Amino acid sequence: MAGGGPIRKQIKTDVRRVGCLGVLLGLALLLPRFGCPGPWTGEAPDEAGRSRPEAGEGGSPAPQPAAARSRVRGRVTAGAERLPSGTTVTLTLAASGKRLDEREVGPDGGFELDPGSERGAFHVVATAPGRVAEPASGTLPLPQDGATLEVRLRAPSAVSGVVQDARAQAIPGARVSIEGTAVLTDEVGLFLLKGIAPGRRTLRAELAGRAPATREIDVPEGGEVTHVVLTLR
């Protein structure tokens, strides 16, 4: 048939083109299964054929945004009284006493402390002129939506009394303490502890060569507990 030759050549050319396109499409579908980058996403697949972000320099995973560190948040209160100017809060580890952060509170008593990457039990203590504080405690790391801590400032109290032996003889130079606040008895065995936080407290007396003596007392806010007798044997 006249002109049949060119038509047959065109048909063969079209068949070759279709065949090449089919091969290319097949390769595009198979490459990700052999660990090659995907043709459209530019991401390398994992073992299951799923796309994953490409590695960074040196074959290490691409850097991801750093997770926000938890903060120790709270508020210092002083009851019905105005919060003293210059009130500060300190964050420390309970086990070692290591100081992690210290800041001045805001006008409303609010604070936010940075514990860094530390873990474990902690205390938050407030310091204010003419006041004592009840520390707040918790455990690091805190959840992002952790509860707000409350640190209470109280009017300081005092405790006074005498240290004596089993025969009611005064003992001078004995150490008397309540939770870190300590004094030595005078020449007639008397003592006065100031700046004591109110509440149920343990009073302790000790002297080398004698057994320590302790006593539980209730300390009123802004008041004084007097005539406490501790006997060293």
MDAnalysis code that builds the backbone (N, CA, C; Angstrom):
import MDAnalysis as mda
import numpy as np

u = mda.Universe.empty(699, n_residues=233, atom_resindex=np.repeat(np.arange(233), 3), trajectory=True)
u.add_TopologyAttr("name", ["N", "CA", "C"] * 233)
u.add_TopologyAttr("resid", np.arange(1, 234))
u.add_TopologyAttr("resname", ["MET", "ALA", "GLY", "GLY", "GLY", "PRO", "ILE", "ARG", "LYS", "GLN", "ILE", "LYS", "THR", "ASP", "VAL", "ARG", "ARG", "VAL", "GLY", "CYS", "LEU", "GLY", "VAL", "LEU", "LEU", "GLY", "LEU", "ALA", "LEU", "LEU", "LEU", "PRO", "ARG", "PHE", "GLY", "CYS", "PRO", "GLY", "PRO", "TRP", "THR", "GLY", "GLU", "ALA", "PRO", "ASP", "GLU", "ALA", "GLY", "ARG", "SER", "ARG", "PRO", "GLU", "ALA", "GLY", "GLU", "GLY", "GLY", "SER", "PRO", "ALA", "PRO", "GLN", "PRO", "ALA", "ALA", "ALA", "ARG", "SER", "ARG", "VAL", "ARG", "GLY", "ARG", "VAL", "THR", "ALA", "GLY", "ALA", "GLU", "ARG", "LEU", "PRO", "SER", "GLY", "THR", "THR", "VAL", "THR", "LEU", "THR", "LEU", "ALA", "ALA", "SER", "GLY", "LYS", "ARG", "LEU", "ASP", "GLU", "ARG", "GLU", "VAL", "GLY", "PRO", "ASP", "GLY", "GLY", "PHE", "GLU", "LEU", "ASP", "PRO", "GLY", "SER", "GLU", "ARG", "GLY", "ALA", "PHE", "HIS", "VAL", "VAL", "ALA", "THR", "ALA", "PRO", "GLY", "ARG", "VAL", "ALA", "GLU", "PRO", "ALA", "SER", "GLY", "THR", "LEU", "PRO", "LEU", "PRO", "GLN", "ASP", "GLY", "ALA", "THR", "LEU", "GLU", "VAL", "ARG", "LEU", "ARG", "ALA", "PRO", "SER", "ALA", "VAL", "SER", "GLY", "VAL", "VAL", "GLN", "ASP", "ALA", "ARG", "ALA", "GLN", "ALA", "ILE", "PRO", "GLY", "ALA", "ARG", "VAL", "SER", "ILE", "GLU", "GLY", "THR", "ALA", "VAL", "LEU", "THR", "ASP", "GLU", "VAL", "GLY", "LEU", "PHE", "LEU", "LEU", "LYS", "GLY", "ILE", "ALA", "PRO", "GLY", "ARG", "ARG", "THR", "LEU", "ARG", "ALA", "GLU", "LEU", "ALA", "GLY", "ARG", "ALA", "PRO", "ALA", "THR", "ARG", "GLU", "ILE", "ASP", "VAL", "PRO", "GLU", "GLY", "GLY", "GLU", "VAL", "THR", "HIS", "VAL", "VAL", "LEU", "THR", "LEU", "ARG"])
u.atoms.positions = np.array([
    [0.867, -1.176, 0.000],
    [0.000, 0.000, 0.000],
    [0.911, 1.236, 0.000],
    [0.489, 2.254, -0.880],
    [1.331, 3.448, -1.002],
    [1.312, 4.239, 0.283],
    [2.442, 4.727, 0.725],
    [2.539, 5.533, 1.948],
    [2.526, 4.710, 3.211],
    [2.451, 3.351, 3.084],
    [2.396, 2.500, 4.282],
    [3.680, 2.516, 5.064],
    [4.829, 2.713, 4.348],
    [6.110, 2.685, 5.039],
    [6.247, 3.750, 6.095],
    [5.946, 5.002, 5.789],
    [6.073, 6.052, 6.821],
    [5.150, 5.838, 8.005],
    [3.944, 5.312, 7.738],
    [2.985, 5.087, 8.840],
    [3.515, 4.031, 9.789],
    [4.062, 2.932, 9.182],
    [4.596, 1.874, 10.049],
    [5.775, 2.377, 10.881],
    [6.611, 3.233, 10.287],
    [7.742, 3.779, 11.047],
    [7.251, 4.645, 12.215],
    [6.182, 5.432, 11.958],
    [5.655, 6.283, 13.027],
    [5.080, 5.440, 14.156],
    [4.399, 4.330, 13.789],
    [3.822, 3.450, 14.807],
    [4.929, 2.836, 15.662],
    [6.011, 2.369, 15.024],
    [7.111, 1.766, 15.778],
    [7.743, 2.782, 16.725],
    [7.888, 4.022, 16.250],
    [8.463, 5.069, 17.106],
    [7.596, 5.315, 18.327],
    [6.254, 5.384, 18.103],
    [5.341, 5.610, 19.220],
    [5.391, 4.464, 20.214],
    [5.494, 3.222, 19.718],
    [5.571, 2.055, 20.606],
    [6.827, 2.130, 21.471],
    [7.956, 2.498, 20.832],
    [9.202, 2.611, 21.602],
    [9.065, 3.666, 22.708],
    [8.431, 4.805, 22.370],
    [8.268, 5.850, 23.364],
    [7.404, 5.381, 24.545],
    [6.312, 4.703, 24.234],
    [5.442, 4.182, 25.290],
    [6.198, 3.177, 26.152],
    [7.020, 2.342, 25.515],
    [7.800, 1.354, 26.260],
    [8.804, 2.006, 27.200],
    [9.450, 3.042, 26.716],
    [10.413, 3.744, 27.572],
    [9.739, 4.401, 28.764],
    [8.580, 5.011, 28.493],
    [7.848, 5.631, 29.598],
    [7.429, 4.597, 30.635],
    [7.037, 3.417, 30.166],
    [6.654, 2.355, 31.093],
    [7.819, 1.907, 31.949],
    [9.011, 1.794, 31.325],
    [10.207, 1.398, 32.087],
    [10.549, 2.447, 33.132],
    [10.499, 3.729, 32.733],
    [10.806, 4.798, 33.677],
    [9.825, 4.823, 34.838],
    [8.532, 4.630, 34.549],
    [7.530, 4.607, 35.607],
    [7.759, 3.439, 36.554],
    [8.112, 2.299, 36.028],
    [8.393, 1.142, 36.876],
    [9.586, 1.374, 37.783],
    [10.640, 1.988, 37.208],
    [11.812, 2.278, 38.032],
    [11.478, 3.273, 39.141],
    [10.650, 4.261, 38.815],
    [10.276, 5.250, 39.819],
    [9.533, 4.618, 40.993],
    [8.753, 3.593, 40.711],
    [8.010, 2.907, 41.770],
    [8.882, 1.937, 42.556],
    [9.907, 1.393, 41.925],
    [10.739, 0.377, 42.582],
    [11.906, 0.973, 43.351],
    [12.418, 2.147, 42.943],
    [13.603, 2.715, 43.590],
    [13.456, 2.883, 45.100],
    [12.317, 3.408, 45.589],
    [12.212, 3.557, 47.056],
    [12.321, 2.262, 47.824],
    [11.926, 1.146, 47.232],
    [12.007, -0.143, 47.925],
    [13.438, -0.628, 48.074],
    [14.379, -0.054, 47.315],
    [15.777, -0.464, 47.403],
    [16.642, 0.592, 48.083],
    [15.968, 1.495, 48.848],
    [16.722, 2.464, 49.643],
    [17.154, 3.694, 48.892],
    [16.608, 3.915, 47.713],
    [16.961, 5.103, 46.942],
    [15.983, 6.223, 47.259],
    [16.415, 7.467, 47.098],
    [15.509, 8.576, 47.401],
    [14.264, 8.540, 46.541],
    [13.157, 8.910, 47.155],
    [11.904, 8.963, 46.413],
    [11.959, 10.031, 45.346],
    [11.297, 9.855, 44.164],
    [11.429, 10.774, 43.033],
    [10.711, 12.089, 43.237],
    [9.723, 12.142, 44.136],
    [8.949, 13.380, 44.288],
    [9.206, 14.078, 45.620],
    [9.385, 13.332, 46.695],
    [9.493, 13.944, 48.023],
    [10.915, 14.332, 48.381],
    [11.913, 13.696, 47.764],
    [13.279, 13.979, 48.162],
    [13.629, 13.374, 49.501],
    [12.818, 12.428, 50.041],
    [13.060, 11.792, 51.330],
    [13.445, 10.344, 51.130],
    [14.287, 9.830, 51.990],
    [14.698, 8.433, 51.929],
    [13.707, 7.581, 52.706],
    [13.324, 6.405, 52.186],
    [12.362, 5.560, 52.894],
    [13.038, 4.773, 53.996],
    [12.258, 4.330, 54.967],
    [12.780, 3.435, 55.995],
    [12.644, 2.007, 55.512],
    [12.902, 1.051, 56.435],
    [12.883, -0.354, 56.042],
    [11.528, -0.798, 55.519],
    [10.464, -0.143, 55.962],
    [9.123, -0.538, 55.532],
    [8.697, 0.206, 54.277],
    [9.590, 1.024, 53.686],
    [9.234, 1.726, 52.469],
    [8.613, 3.079, 52.720],
    [8.491, 3.502, 54.010],
    [7.906, 4.794, 54.320],
    [8.965, 5.874, 54.219],
    [8.569, 7.060, 53.789],
    [9.507, 8.164, 53.662],
    [9.920, 8.659, 55.028],
    [11.192, 9.041, 55.173],
    [11.685, 9.619, 56.407],
    [12.588, 10.788, 56.056],
    [12.768, 11.759, 56.940],
    [13.617, 12.919, 56.630],
    [15.030, 12.486, 56.313],
    [15.659, 13.206, 55.383],
    [17.026, 12.890, 55.013],
    [17.975, 13.171, 56.159],
    [19.116, 12.476, 56.190],
    [20.108, 12.650, 57.250],
    [20.848, 13.956, 57.061],
    [21.378, 14.478, 58.169],
    [22.170, 15.697, 58.113],
    [23.589, 15.384, 57.712],
    [24.502, 16.339, 57.949],
    [25.892, 16.139, 57.574],
    [26.506, 15.002, 58.379],
    [27.359, 14.240, 57.720],
    [28.028, 13.139, 58.390],
    [27.136, 11.941, 58.638],
    [25.969, 11.898, 58.001],
    [25.096, 10.745, 58.161],
    [24.241, 10.790, 59.405],
    [24.367, 11.835, 60.235],
    [23.576, 11.924, 61.457],
    [22.180, 12.417, 61.114],
    [21.190, 12.080, 61.956],
    [19.820, 12.529, 61.678],
    [19.750, 14.048, 61.645],
    [18.862, 14.559, 60.803],
    [18.679, 15.991, 60.710],
    [18.232, 16.541, 62.060],
    [18.757, 17.696, 62.483],
    [18.403, 18.241, 63.805],
    [16.922, 18.531, 63.913],
    [16.362, 18.203, 65.081],
    [14.964, 18.454, 65.368],
    [14.851, 19.613, 66.357],
    [13.731, 20.323, 66.345],
    [13.566, 21.432, 67.312],
    [13.675, 20.936, 68.742],
    [14.419, 21.663, 69.582],
    [14.616, 21.255, 70.977],
    [13.314, 21.387, 71.760],
    [13.058, 20.396, 72.613],
    [11.852, 20.432, 73.441],
    [11.980, 21.526, 74.501],
    [10.883, 22.196, 74.756],
    [10.887, 23.267, 75.761],
    [11.168, 22.687, 77.148],
    [12.103, 23.337, 77.893],
    [12.434, 22.865, 79.234],
    [11.344, 23.282, 80.211],
    [11.126, 22.421, 81.187],
    [10.111, 22.738, 82.191],
    [10.610, 23.847, 83.104],
    [9.697, 24.641, 83.619],
    [10.004, 25.720, 84.542],
    [9.257, 25.494, 85.845],
    [9.855, 25.947, 86.922],
    [9.207, 25.869, 88.228],
    [8.497, 27.203, 88.449],
    [7.182, 27.179, 88.400],
    [6.388, 28.405, 88.505],
    [5.613, 28.416, 89.816],
    [5.347, 29.613, 90.321],
    [4.587, 29.706, 91.554],
    [4.335, 31.134, 91.961],
    [3.903, 31.289, 93.217],
    [3.582, 32.606, 93.745],
    [3.905, 32.645, 95.229],
    [4.465, 33.764, 95.675],
    [4.740, 33.989, 97.088],
    [3.581, 34.796, 97.663],
    [3.038, 34.347, 98.790],
    [1.926, 35.038, 99.424],
    [2.294, 35.420, 100.856],
    [1.648, 36.464, 101.357],
    [1.900, 36.926, 102.721],
    [0.597, 37.116, 103.470],
    [-0.388, 36.264, 103.165],
    [-1.675, 36.368, 103.820],
    [-2.373, 37.666, 103.442],
    [-2.932, 38.342, 104.429],
    [-3.629, 39.606, 104.166],
    [-2.662, 40.777, 104.061],
    [-1.390, 40.558, 104.384],
    [-0.419, 41.645, 104.358],
    [0.170, 41.830, 102.965],
    [0.711, 43.009, 102.753],
    [1.360, 43.318, 101.483],
    [2.699, 42.607, 101.399],
    [3.006, 42.113, 100.217],
    [4.267, 41.400, 100.033],
    [5.433, 42.372, 100.188],
    [6.427, 42.062, 101.046],
    [7.556, 42.973, 101.246],
    [8.342, 43.199, 99.958],
    [8.823, 44.413, 99.762],
    [9.653, 44.728, 98.606],
    [10.979, 43.979, 98.698],
    [11.472, 43.517, 97.553],
    [12.749, 42.801, 97.532],
    [12.645, 41.335, 97.874],
    [11.440, 40.765, 97.864],
    [11.273, 39.342, 98.144],
    [11.891, 38.519, 97.016],
    [12.694, 37.544, 97.380],
    [13.330, 36.675, 96.393],
    [12.972, 35.223, 96.664],
    [13.118, 34.390, 95.631],
    [12.904, 32.947, 95.776],
    [14.137, 32.217, 95.274],
    [14.441, 31.106, 95.926],
    [15.613, 30.303, 95.575],
    [15.195, 28.860, 95.351],
    [15.684, 28.276, 94.250],
    [15.407, 26.882, 93.907],
    [16.647, 26.049, 94.197],
    [16.513, 25.023, 95.050],
    [17.645, 24.167, 95.399],
    [17.251, 22.703, 95.311],
    [18.243, 21.846, 95.067],
    [18.016, 20.399, 95.112],
    [17.945, 19.961, 96.572],
    [16.984, 19.102, 96.896],
    [16.782, 18.690, 98.282],
    [17.944, 17.852, 98.803],
    [18.481, 16.963, 97.975],
    [19.506, 16.031, 98.440],
    [20.848, 16.715, 98.698],
    [21.275, 17.560, 97.770],
    [22.615, 18.152, 97.867],
    [22.617, 19.603, 98.318],
    [21.455, 20.272, 98.263],
    [21.417, 21.692, 98.582],
    [21.949, 22.566, 97.469],
    [22.225, 21.990, 96.298],
    [22.751, 22.758, 95.164],
    [21.751, 23.812, 94.722],
    [22.223, 25.037, 94.604],
    [21.356, 26.144, 94.182],
    [21.244, 26.147, 92.664],
    [20.017, 26.068, 92.162],
    [19.785, 26.002, 90.722],
    [19.410, 27.358, 90.123],
    [18.645, 28.146, 90.850],
    [18.231, 29.448, 90.322],
    [17.729, 30.323, 91.464],
    [17.856, 31.631, 91.298],
    [17.371, 32.578, 92.302],
    [16.911, 33.840, 91.595],
    [15.710, 34.318, 91.938],
    [15.165, 35.494, 91.265],
    [14.298, 36.302, 92.227],
    [14.127, 37.558, 91.907],
    [13.192, 38.409, 92.644],
    [11.794, 38.188, 92.085],
    [10.808, 38.132, 92.960],
    [9.444, 37.871, 92.522],
    [8.857, 39.121, 91.880],
    [7.784, 38.938, 91.095],
    [7.108, 40.057, 90.467],
    [6.243, 40.817, 91.456],
    [5.622, 41.899, 91.010],
    [4.779, 42.710, 91.903],
    [3.641, 41.918, 92.537],
    [3.160, 40.891, 91.821],
    [2.062, 40.067, 92.356],
    [2.570, 38.834, 93.088],
    [3.895, 38.742, 93.285],
    [4.476, 37.588, 93.969],
    [4.790, 36.421, 93.061],
    [4.478, 36.547, 91.765],
    [4.721, 35.436, 90.842],
    [6.198, 35.243, 90.541],
    [6.578, 33.996, 90.266],
    [7.972, 33.706, 89.915],
    [8.028, 32.547, 88.926],
    [9.166, 32.475, 88.206],
    [9.448, 31.384, 87.268],
    [10.934, 31.082, 87.358],
    [11.264, 29.865, 87.771],
    [12.648, 29.475, 87.994],
    [13.068, 28.415, 86.992],
    [14.334, 28.469, 86.589],
    [14.873, 27.537, 85.595],
    [15.723, 26.470, 86.289],
    [15.265, 25.198, 86.282],
    [16.057, 24.148, 86.925],
    [17.136, 23.551, 86.032],
    [17.229, 24.029, 84.780],
    [18.185, 23.430, 83.855],
    [17.784, 22.004, 83.529],
    [18.749, 21.111, 83.488],
    [18.481, 19.702, 83.184],
    [18.497, 18.828, 84.434],
    [18.470, 19.449, 85.608],
    [18.546, 18.695, 86.858],
    [17.280, 17.859, 87.081],
    [17.450, 16.776, 87.840],
    [16.344, 15.898, 88.203],
    [16.382, 15.599, 89.691],
    [15.207, 15.292, 90.258],
    [15.141, 14.922, 91.664],
    [14.287, 15.892, 92.459],
    [14.193, 15.623, 93.758],
    [13.376, 16.456, 94.646],
    [14.012, 17.836, 94.807],
    [13.168, 18.855, 94.951],
    [13.662, 20.214, 95.091],
    [12.851, 20.977, 96.129],
    [13.419, 22.114, 96.588],
    [12.739, 23.041, 97.479],
    [12.763, 24.436, 96.863],
    [11.704, 25.189, 97.077],
    [11.669, 26.604, 96.723],
    [11.441, 27.381, 98.019],
    [12.376, 28.261, 98.353],
    [12.307, 29.028, 99.600],
    [12.283, 30.514, 99.266],
    [11.430, 31.247, 99.951],
    [11.357, 32.704, 99.773],
    [12.113, 33.407, 100.894],
    [12.711, 34.532, 100.559],
    [13.420, 35.359, 101.543],
    [12.875, 36.775, 101.456],
    [12.445, 37.311, 102.603],
    [11.888, 38.665, 102.650],
    [12.222, 39.301, 103.987],
    [12.433, 40.615, 104.009],
    [12.763, 41.297, 105.271],
    [11.669, 41.110, 106.319],
    [12.084, 40.668, 107.512],
    [11.145, 40.542, 108.615],
    [10.147, 39.419, 108.484],
    [10.421, 38.446, 107.611],
    [9.486, 37.348, 107.407],
    [10.242, 36.022, 107.339],
    [9.547, 34.953, 107.642],
    [10.075, 33.607, 107.448],
    [9.142, 32.902, 106.474],
    [9.649, 31.872, 105.808],
    [8.862, 31.224, 104.755],
    [8.722, 29.737, 104.999],
    [7.589, 29.209, 104.571],
    [7.388, 27.774, 104.511],
    [7.768, 27.329, 103.103],
    [8.815, 26.510, 102.939],
    [9.245, 26.142, 101.592],
    [8.219, 25.264, 100.879],
    [8.186, 25.387, 99.562],
    [7.384, 24.502, 98.721],
    [8.307, 23.471, 98.099],
    [7.794, 22.295, 97.822],
    [8.626, 21.199, 97.324],
    [7.990, 20.540, 96.110],
    [8.810, 19.797, 95.381],
    [8.341, 19.049, 94.225],
    [9.441, 18.163, 93.708],
    [9.231, 17.566, 92.534],
    [10.205, 16.662, 91.929],
    [10.409, 17.037, 90.467],
    [11.672, 17.118, 90.050],
    [12.025, 17.414, 88.670],
    [12.224, 16.136, 87.886],
    [11.894, 16.114, 86.572],
    [11.341, 17.252, 85.833],
    [9.843, 17.389, 86.058],
    [9.361, 18.616, 85.968],
    [7.941, 18.880, 86.114],
    [7.246, 18.750, 84.761],
    [5.986, 18.341, 84.737],
    [5.240, 18.355, 83.474],
    [5.043, 19.780, 83.001],
    [4.851, 19.954, 81.684],
    [4.699, 21.300, 81.135],
    [3.502, 22.026, 81.745],
    [2.481, 21.259, 82.124],
    [1.281, 21.866, 82.707],
    [1.235, 21.612, 84.223],
    [2.427, 21.562, 84.852],
    [2.506, 21.270, 86.279],
    [1.803, 22.319, 87.129],
    [1.417, 21.918, 88.332],
    [0.696, 22.811, 89.232],
    [1.586, 23.978, 89.662],
    [0.979, 25.113, 89.927],
    [1.687, 26.288, 90.422],
    [1.945, 26.144, 91.922],
    [3.200, 26.379, 92.335],
    [3.564, 26.249, 93.738],
    [3.180, 27.513, 94.519],
    [2.900, 27.340, 95.796],
    [2.638, 28.476, 96.676],
    [3.648, 28.473, 97.815],
    [4.367, 29.581, 97.961],
    [5.333, 29.746, 99.042],
    [4.777, 30.818, 99.986],
    [4.550, 30.448, 101.234],
    [3.909, 31.358, 102.192],
    [4.926, 32.048, 103.087],
    [4.774, 33.371, 103.189],
    [5.572, 34.156, 104.129],
    [4.786, 34.318, 105.425],
    [5.463, 34.145, 106.543],
    [4.813, 34.271, 107.846],
    [5.594, 35.236, 108.733],
    [4.879, 35.821, 109.705],
    [5.565, 36.623, 110.713],
    [6.401, 35.689, 111.571],
    [7.653, 36.036, 111.844],
    [8.526, 35.140, 112.605],
    [8.109, 35.032, 114.069],
    [8.471, 33.913, 114.661],
    [8.175, 33.655, 116.075],
    [9.478, 33.423, 116.826],
    [9.359, 33.227, 118.134],
    [10.537, 33.002, 118.981],
    [10.247, 31.885, 119.976],
    [11.311, 31.214, 120.408],
    [11.220, 30.136, 121.403],
    [12.318, 30.370, 122.433],
    [11.942, 30.328, 123.707],
    [12.932, 30.532, 124.774],
    [12.740, 29.497, 125.879],
    [13.805, 29.265, 126.628],
    [13.724, 28.291, 127.703],
    [15.061, 28.061, 128.350],
    [15.218, 26.874, 128.962],
    [16.432, 26.557, 129.693],
    [16.817, 25.113, 129.426],
    [18.131, 24.850, 129.429],
    [18.661, 23.488, 129.326],
    [19.286, 23.148, 130.676],
    [18.919, 21.978, 131.204],
    [19.407, 21.571, 132.522],
    [19.738, 20.085, 132.522],
    [20.364, 19.640, 133.640],
    [20.665, 18.221, 133.760],
    [19.577, 17.543, 134.599],
    [19.805, 16.259, 134.921],
    [18.784, 15.496, 135.650],
    [18.556, 16.025, 137.062],
    [19.484, 16.797, 137.611],
    [19.338, 17.376, 138.967],
    [18.837, 18.817, 138.914],
    [18.345, 19.216, 137.717],
    [17.810, 20.568, 137.499],
    [18.871, 21.646, 137.609],
    [20.131, 21.262, 137.342],
    [21.218, 22.226, 137.319],
    [21.385, 22.762, 135.887],
    [21.518, 24.077, 135.755],
    [21.648, 24.699, 134.434],
    [22.898, 24.208, 133.710],
    [22.789, 24.059, 132.388],
    [23.919, 23.615, 131.566],
    [24.266, 24.730, 130.579],
    [25.376, 25.426, 130.790],
    [25.808, 26.452, 129.834],
    [26.502, 25.816, 128.624],
    [26.476, 26.530, 127.490],
    [27.201, 26.082, 126.303],
    [26.539, 24.963, 125.529],
    [25.311, 24.578, 125.874],
    [24.607, 23.538, 125.116],
    [24.059, 24.146, 123.822],
    [24.047, 23.359, 122.786],
    [23.518, 23.825, 121.488],
    [22.028, 23.505, 121.408],
    [21.209, 24.526, 121.140],
    [19.762, 24.357, 121.015],
    [19.372, 24.789, 119.601],
    [18.574, 23.980, 118.908],
    [18.272, 24.280, 117.509],
    [16.851, 23.884, 117.134],
    [16.350, 24.561, 116.114],
    [15.092, 24.222, 115.445],
    [15.328, 24.375, 113.950],
    [15.387, 23.262, 113.244],
    [15.477, 23.251, 111.780],
    [16.535, 24.216, 111.238],
    [17.739, 24.106, 111.747],
    [18.846, 24.887, 111.208],
    [19.147, 26.170, 111.943],
    [18.184, 26.699, 112.695],
    [18.431, 27.887, 113.508],
    [18.920, 27.426, 114.878],
    [20.100, 27.878, 115.275],
    [20.699, 27.354, 116.502],
    [21.366, 28.463, 117.317],
    [21.396, 28.256, 118.640],
    [22.107, 29.146, 119.568],
    [22.743, 28.287, 120.655],
    [23.634, 28.899, 121.435],
    [24.217, 28.241, 122.597],
    [23.615, 28.840, 123.862],
    [23.392, 28.002, 124.844],
    [22.854, 28.499, 126.121],
    [23.893, 29.378, 126.820],
    [23.385, 30.347, 127.582],
    [24.293, 31.253, 128.289],
    [24.812, 30.607, 129.576],
    [25.422, 31.413, 130.446],
    [26.050, 30.868, 131.657],
    [25.056, 30.304, 132.658],
    [23.774, 30.622, 132.495],
    [22.769, 30.050, 133.405],
    [21.829, 29.112, 132.662],
    [22.249, 28.649, 131.465],
    [21.494, 27.643, 130.720],
    [20.324, 28.155, 129.912],
    [20.160, 29.478, 129.809],
    [19.021, 30.032, 129.076],
    [19.323, 30.152, 127.580],
    [18.265, 30.085, 126.769],
    [18.419, 30.244, 125.320],
    [17.229, 31.018, 124.772],
    [17.436, 31.654, 123.601],
    [16.383, 32.363, 122.883],
    [16.599, 32.179, 121.385],
    [15.666, 31.533, 120.751],
    [15.714, 31.314, 119.298],
    [14.731, 32.280, 118.628],
    [15.231, 33.078, 117.682],
    [14.397, 34.042, 116.969],
    [14.252, 33.649, 115.492],
    [13.239, 34.220, 114.859],
    [13.040, 33.977, 113.431],
    [12.583, 32.567, 113.120],
    [11.807, 31.978, 113.994],
    [11.325, 30.603, 113.808],
    [9.997, 30.621, 113.046],
    [9.886, 29.763, 112.053],
    [8.640, 29.660, 111.295],
    [7.556, 29.043, 112.165],
    [6.336, 29.562, 112.109],
    [5.255, 29.007, 112.931],
    [4.862, 27.607, 112.476],
    [4.242, 26.859, 113.404],
    [3.818, 25.495, 113.105],
    [4.375, 24.511, 114.114],
    [4.173, 23.249, 113.829],
    [4.688, 22.184, 114.693],
    [6.176, 22.005, 114.436],
    [7.011, 22.231, 115.455],
    [8.460, 22.194, 115.298],
    [9.096, 21.266, 116.335],
    [10.289, 20.794, 115.991],
    [11.069, 19.941, 116.901],
    [12.238, 20.735, 117.458],
    [12.262, 20.896, 118.750],
    [13.337, 21.601, 119.450],
    [14.347, 20.564, 119.933],
    [15.636, 20.839, 119.710],
    [16.672, 19.865, 120.048],
    [17.792, 20.534, 120.826],
    [18.245, 19.866, 121.880],
    [19.398, 20.337, 122.671],
    [20.453, 19.230, 122.686],
    [21.732, 19.639, 122.604],
    [22.805, 18.638, 122.595],
    [24.087, 19.236, 123.163],
    [24.883, 18.347, 123.720],
    [26.173, 18.726, 124.289],
    [27.046, 17.485, 124.315],
    [28.299, 17.659, 123.938],
    [29.215, 16.519, 123.895],
    [29.252, 15.810, 125.242],
    [29.166, 14.456, 125.203],
    [29.208, 13.662, 126.418],
    [27.847, 13.403, 127.032],
    [26.785, 13.989, 126.467],
    [25.429, 13.770, 126.980],
    [24.505, 13.356, 125.838],
    [23.452, 12.644, 126.196],
    [22.464, 12.226, 125.194],
    [21.617, 13.433, 124.788],
    [21.356, 13.628, 123.486],
    [20.533, 14.754, 123.042],
    [19.116, 14.674, 123.611],
    [18.479, 15.828, 123.713],
    [17.095, 15.898, 124.173],
    [16.270, 16.629, 123.120],
    [15.078, 16.128, 122.822],
    [14.198, 16.761, 121.852],
    [12.813, 16.969, 122.461],
    [12.087, 17.927, 121.869],
    [10.737, 18.199, 122.337],
    [9.927, 18.811, 121.202],
    [8.718, 18.308, 121.012],
    [7.815, 18.847, 119.995],
    [7.040, 20.024, 120.594],
    [7.006, 21.134, 119.863],
    [6.292, 22.316, 120.340],
    [5.469, 22.920, 119.199],
    [4.394, 23.598, 119.540],
    [3.570, 24.326, 118.576],
    [3.924, 25.800, 118.663],
    [4.449, 26.331, 117.572],
    [4.912, 27.717, 117.543],
    [3.841, 28.582, 116.874],
    [3.280, 29.571, 117.582],
    [2.268, 30.442, 116.981],
    [2.904, 31.473, 116.062],
    [2.154, 31.924, 115.077],
    [2.680, 32.932, 114.160],
    [2.817, 34.278, 114.865],
    [4.006, 34.843, 114.759],
    [4.259, 36.150, 115.344],
    [4.303, 36.174, 116.856],
    [4.324, 35.020, 117.502],
    [4.332, 34.964, 118.965],
    [5.601, 34.349, 119.500],
    [5.580, 33.966, 120.778],
    [6.751, 33.379, 121.412],
    [6.331, 32.244, 122.337],
    [7.072, 31.157, 122.249],
    [6.901, 30.032, 123.167],
    [7.967, 30.199, 124.267],
    [7.546, 30.252, 125.511],
    [8.483, 30.529, 126.604],
    [8.543, 29.387, 127.607],
    [9.557, 29.449, 128.469],
    [9.726, 28.513, 129.578],
    [9.786, 27.039, 129.149],
    [10.441, 26.812, 128.002],
    [10.632, 25.431, 127.548],
    [11.839, 24.842, 128.275],
    [11.657, 23.657, 128.850],
    [12.737, 23.003, 129.591],
    [13.203, 21.768, 128.830],
    [14.497, 21.689, 128.572],
    [15.112, 20.516, 127.951],
    [16.134, 19.948, 128.915],
    [16.091, 18.623, 129.117],
    [16.954, 17.977, 130.096],
    [17.951, 17.061, 129.391],
    [19.220, 17.325, 129.601],
    [20.290, 16.486, 129.056],
    [20.757, 15.534, 130.147],
    [20.868, 14.268, 129.803],
    [21.276, 13.256, 130.772],
    [22.632, 12.666, 130.425],
])
